């Protein structure tokens, strides 16, 4: 934890727990380092789905080239929060209402995911035309994606065009009804959870494929979107994605393709490290000899460990004061599971994790909670009170 976040978490009144804390200074420093590591011909868009908190979106504006949104709700929210920012609109299953709203909002780039979506855009005869990227589910991944936490392509998925449909899209774009749709290039976000070396290798395969496809059709493209997918290691909070190595690898790739621009759309790897979920241990008890700590809140606030099947890293903040007449629950020098208040055994924030000492009344602060945490959780299950939110400028 940053010292300021640690101090704030310890000072919060009990009735403010559970609480999310976002360190905006740490976020800005991290985003500036990402921006500095990237070559000039790489555009940096933040994927708002990772955490659309207005304070985070605003803090990132100085460092990003724009934002990627994937629904009409995200579109309206991001446009209202950072009204001057370029927006890229992606995601499968765009509704007619969303297409209309995105046209009115002046979306900067459209990620077209199907032949039908291409027809629906052309039918709207957009004034001034639209800049589009065709998202393709490329069969270029091979074994490189077999062990990733989340595969978005390289195999049957609902994302993007099947390669067999790409020629049909290119044929349509050459006909009169589609002349308002300007093909700028291709999009291929295939996986999440890759390290810098693997992600550069995947980018090389995507870009080389895009260049061959464009040349084969006599097309002049100037952009390839290689998505996000930068690894975030919840088992080792100190390990960070190698942005410097990644930027250097992309620079070498761009040297082979003069005139081409790349776009990346990271989300989790941008904001995960600036957020914490602070709570209180309500009870320490044993079940069949195994220790459990029940904390205020749970996976309805912080769903990340349940969805990814890991133990969320945490820091114990000891609380010395104990004024109750009954014995204080405690576990020391053992492995303990930290669970929430929900009526399901799946409400586990950390499982069988070693602790030096953990007692009823102590505070626990879960780290790496700045992405896919509150915004992806099932808030209303059991109708517990929502957490409070605190910004560290």
N, C-alpha and C positions, 0 to 999 in steps of 0.2 A: 504494500500500500504506500501511496505517497504520504509523507508526514502530515500534510494538511488534511487529507481524507481520513487518516487514522485519528487525528485530533477531533475532527467533526463527528465521526462515528461514535467516539467515546463520550462526547458531550451531549448527544441527542437525548432529550427526555424520553422516558420509557414509553409514554403515550404517543410518541412519534414513530415508534417501531411497529412493524418493519419499515425500512426506509431505503430508498435508492439515493446514492450520492454520485454525482457526475463531476469530475475534475476537468473543467474546460481548459485550464492552462495546460494540463498534461495532454489533452486532445489536440490543442493547437500545435504544441511542440512536436507531437507524433506526426500530424498531418504535414507540417513543414518539412520534416525529415523525409517523408515519402515523396513529397513534391521535389525536393532537392535531389533525390536519388534517380528520378526519372529523366530520360532524354527529352529534349525540347519537342520532339515529334510524337510524344506519347501524351494523350489527353487523359486526365484523371477525373472520372466521374464517381461520385459516392452513391452506392446502392442504398436508397432510403429505407428499403425494407429491413435493413439490419437494425436500425434504431431511428425513427423519425421524430424524436423529441425536438421541438423547435429550437431549444438552446443549442443542441448539438449541430443541427443543420446550419444555424447562423454562425456558429464558431468555425465551421468548416469552409464557409463561403470564400474566404481569402485564399484558400489553398487548392480548391478544386475548380475544374473547368465547367462542372455542371453536376446534375443529379440524375440518376436513373430511377424511374418510377414504374410501377407495375400494376396500377389500378387507377380507376377514376378518383377514388378517395385519396390515394397518395398524390396523384396529380394536383388535386385542389389544395391539399395540405401544404405541399412543398411550394407550389406557386404562391400561396398566400404568405408563407414564411420567408422565402427568399425570392421576391417577385422578379428580380433582374436575372436570375440564373437560367442558363440553357437547360432544357430537359430532354432526356431520351426516354421514350415510352416503349416498354417491352412487356413480355409476359404472354402466355397463351390465353385464349378465351376472352379476348377483348369484346365487350358488348357494343352495340350500336350507340348507346348513350355515351360510353367512354370514348369512342372514336369521335363523336361530335364534340364532346368536351375538350378533347385533346387538340382538335382542329382550332377551336375557339381560343385555347390557351397558347397557341403558337409553339407547339412542341418542336424542338430542334432536330431530333432524329427519331425515326420510327423503325422499330425492329419488327419486321414482318415475319410471322411464324407459320403461315400456310398460304396455299393458293387461294382459298376462299377469302382470307383476310386481304389479300392483294386486290381481289375483285371488289370487296366492300369499300376499300379506300378509294379505288378509282371511280366508283360509282358516285362518290361525294364531290367529284370535280373540284378539288380544293383550289381556291384562288391563289395564284403564285406558285403552285406546285408543292411537293413534299420531298424531302430528302430521306431516303429509306436505305436500310440495310436488310438484306435477306439473312435471317437466322437459319443456319443449316446444322442438322444433327449429323456431324461428319463421322464417317467410319474410320477415323485416323487414330483412335485412342489405343486400341489393342490392349495389351496387358498393363499398360501404364496406369489404367484407371480401375484395375480389378480390386484394389484394396483401399480405394479412397473412401472417406466417410459418406460422401454424397456425390453420386454420378448424375449429371444432367444430360449426358449425351454419350456418343460412342457405342450405344446400344439402344434397344427400343425404349423410348420415353415420349411423353406428350409434348416435348419442347422442340420447337423449330421444324423446319422442312425436312422431310425425308430427302436424301440426295436424289432419288428418282424423280422428285417433283421440281427440282431446281431448274432443269431445262425448260419446263413448262412456264415457270415464272419469267425466265429470261425471254422466252418467245413472246409472252404477253406484253412485257415491258417495251418491246419493239413495235407494238401496234398502237394505232391512234387513240383508242379509249384510255390508254395507260400513259400517255405522253406527259402527264402532269406529275408522274412519280419518277423522281430522279434517283437512279441507283448509284449510291456512293460507294458501296462495297458490301462486305459480308460480316456476319456476326456468328461466333461459335464459342459459347460458354459451355464447356463440357463437364467440368468437375469442380468440387470444392475440397480443400484439404491437402493441396500439393505444396511441397517446398519449392524454393526459388529455382533450383536446378531443374526439377521436373516440370515446373510451370514454363520455364524458358523453352525447354525441349518441346513441350506441347504447342507453345506459341509458334515455334519454327515450323512445325508440321501444318498448323492452321494457315499460316501466312503463305507458305510454299504452295499449299493446295489452292488458296484463293488466287494467287498469282497465275498458276497454271489454268485454272478455270476461266479467269478473265481473259487471258491470252487466247485460249481456245475458242472463245466467243467473240474475239475482237473488241473486248470491253476495256474502257479506261476507268479503273477504280482508283480511289485515293484513300480509302479507309478500310481497316479491318479491326473489328471489335473482338478482343480475345477474352472478354469477361473478367471475372474475379477469380475466386477460388484459392486465395493465399492461405496457407495453413495457419491455424491457431491451435496451439498445443495446451489443452486444459490440464494435462498432467504435469506440465512444467511452465508455470507462469513467467519465469525469467527468459524462456526461449522465445525469440521473436523471429518472424519472417525476415529473411535477408533481403531487404529492399535495395541495398546497394548492389549486391550481386545480381539481383533481378534486373535492375536498371541497366547494368553493364551488359547483361545478356541481350536485352532488348535493343540496346544501341548497336551491338554487333549484327543483330538481325536486320535492323533498319539500314545499316550500311550496304546490305545486299539488295535492298529494295528502295532505291532513291525515289523521292516523290510520294512515298506512302506514309500515311499516319496510322498510328495504332491508338486504340482506346482501351482502357481498363476500367472495370466497375467494381472495385472492392467494397465490401461492407463490413463484415465481421472483423477483418484484420485492421480496420481503421478505428472502430470505436470500442471494441471489446475491452481494451485495457484501461479505459477511462472511467469505468463504472463499477460500483460496489453495491451489494445488497446486505444491509446491516439488520440484524435481528437479535432476539434474546432467547436464551435457553429457558423454556418453561418447566422442563422436568428431565431428569436423568433417571432411567430405570433399567431393569434387566428383564429379558424374556428368554426363558430356557438358558439362563446363564450368560446371554449375550447382551452387551450394553447398547442402549439407544438413548439419544438425546432428542427430545421433541422441542422444536423451535417455533416461535411465533411466525406465522406465514407458511411458506412452502412453495411447491411447484406451481401453484396457481398464480404466484408472483414471479417465480424464476423457473421457467419450464426447461431451460437449456439442458440440465443434467438428465432429465427424464427423456428428452427427445434424442439425445446423443449417447445415452448410456454410459455416462462417466460420473465421477465424483467432482463436484465443483470445488475448486481450491478455496480455502478459507483461512482466516486468521482469528485466533481466540483473543478477546479483550477481557482479561479477568476483572471481575467486580468483587471487591472485598466485602462490601456491606451485605450482611445477612441478618435480618431481624425477626425471622419467623421462629415460632416455638418448636417446630419439627425439624428433624435432621435435614441437612442440605444434601441433595443428591450429588454424586461425584463419580467420575471415572478418571483413573490416572494410569499412565503407562500401558494402555491397552488400545485396541482398535474399537472404534465406536461408529455407529451409523447415525447420521443426522437426518431427521425426518420432520415433515411439516404437520399441519393440523388437519389434513384432509383424511377422509374415511376410505383410504385406499393404500395398500402397501406400495403402490407405485409413487407415492409422495415422498421420494427419497432424494435429498440434495447431495448427500455424500454417504458412501457405504463402506463400512469396515475400514475407516481411516485411522491411522495411529495418532494419538494425542498425548502430550505430556500430562495435561490436566484439563478437565472440563467439568464445570459445576452448574447446577441450577442457578439461574440469575446472571451467569456470565453472558457477555455479548459475543456473537459470532458474525464476522464480516466476510461474505463470500466475494471473491475477486472475479475479474474477467466477466463482469455482468453488464457491460456496456453495449452488448449486441445480442439480438435474438433472445432477450430475457423477458422484461416486462411486456413488450409489445407482441410477443408470440405466445403468451401464457393464457390459460383459461380462467380469466379473472373472476367470473361469477359463480364458479363451482363452490357450493356450500355458503356462498354469500358472505365470506369473511370481509372485514374492513380492508380497503385498499391501502397500499403503502403510501408513505409521504415521499416527496421528492425534494432534493436539496442540491443546489448548484454551488460549486467551488470555482470562483472566477479565476 
